[in-house]
Amino acid sequence: MPALGLDNGELVTEGPVIVQYIADQATAKNLAPAVGTDERRKLQEWLTFLNGELHKNFSPLFQPVFDDEVKGFFKTRLTSKFKYIDGALAGSDYLLGKQFTVADGYLFVMLKWADRMSMDLSGFKNLMAYKDRVAARPKVQEAMTKEGLMKAA
């Protein structure tokens, strides 16, 4: 379970809540629209979709006890979710349009997981262009380098 320990000793849990909390602590970074706006509601919709429809369907793929048939079932489910996102990205740079948000960071992680699971998403042109756009962001490259997921340039 994702968790973030706060300086006051409290523990914040659940990925969508954590990323919104972090974005709200660094408002100058513009990683989340203002609370109470339609854009914030759209962000919350995307975070909920990513958490409930993608993240939960990836979990079985990381379980060594499941055979290839079970994993294939979940990959098929995931592919249909990625197809939906591909359509939603038509004409948009990011999930909320022109603005990169914490939802984009979350989706990028799921796309990296898809690579790790050898899922072929190459047919989803909007999604692949999106993945390249996010990967090209300097802070994304910095984070991936720090995590050992990319070699320093």
Secondary structure in CASP SS format (residue, H / E / C, confidence):
PFRMAT SS
TARGET T0000
AUTHOR 0000-0000-0000
METHOD secondary structure of the structure
MODEL  1
M C 1.00
P C 1.00
A E 1.00
L E 1.00
G E 1.00
L C 1.00
D C 1.00
N C 1.00
G C 1.00
E C 1.00
L E 1.00
V E 1.00
T E 1.00
E C 1.00
G H 1.00
P H 1.00
V H 1.00
I H 1.00
V H 1.00
Q H 1.00
Y H 1.00
I H 1.00
A H 1.00
D H 1.00
Q H 1.00
A C 1.00
T H 1.00
A H 1.00
K H 1.00
N C 1.00
L C 1.00
A C 1.00
P C 1.00
A C 1.00
V C 1.00
G C 1.00
T C 1.00
D H 1.00
E H 1.00
R H 1.00
R H 1.00
K H 1.00
L H 1.00
Q H 1.00
E H 1.00
W H 1.00
L H 1.00
T H 1.00
F H 1.00
L H 1.00
N H 1.00
G H 1.00
E H 1.00
L H 1.00
H H 1.00
K H 1.00
N H 1.00
F H 1.00
S H 1.00
P H 1.00
L H 1.00
F H 1.00
Q C 1.00
P C 1.00
V C 1.00
F C 1.00
D C 1.00
D H 1.00
E H 1.00
V H 1.00
K H 1.00
G H 1.00
F H 1.00
F H 1.00
K H 1.00
T H 1.00
R H 1.00
L H 1.00
T H 1.00
S H 1.00
K H 1.00
F H 1.00
K H 1.00
Y H 1.00
I H 1.00
D H 1.00
G H 1.00
A H 1.00
L C 1.00
A C 1.00
G C 1.00
S C 1.00
D C 1.00
Y E 1.00
L C 1.00
L C 1.00
G E 1.00
K C 1.00
Q C 1.00
F C 1.00
T C 1.00
V H 1.00
A H 1.00
D H 1.00
G H 1.00
Y H 1.00
L H 1.00
F H 1.00
V H 1.00
M H 1.00
L H 1.00
K H 1.00
W H 1.00
A H 1.00
D H 1.00
R H 1.00
M C 1.00
S C 1.00
M C 1.00
D C 1.00
L C 1.00
S C 1.00
G C 1.00
F C 1.00
K H 1.00
N H 1.00
L H 1.00
M H 1.00
A H 1.00
Y H 1.00
K H 1.00
D H 1.00
R H 1.00
V H 1.00
A H 1.00
A C 1.00
R C 1.00
P H 1.00
K H 1.00
V H 1.00
Q H 1.00
E H 1.00
A H 1.00
M H 1.00
T H 1.00
K H 1.00
E C 1.00
G C 1.00
L C 1.00
M C 1.00
K C 1.00
A C 1.00
A C 1.00
END
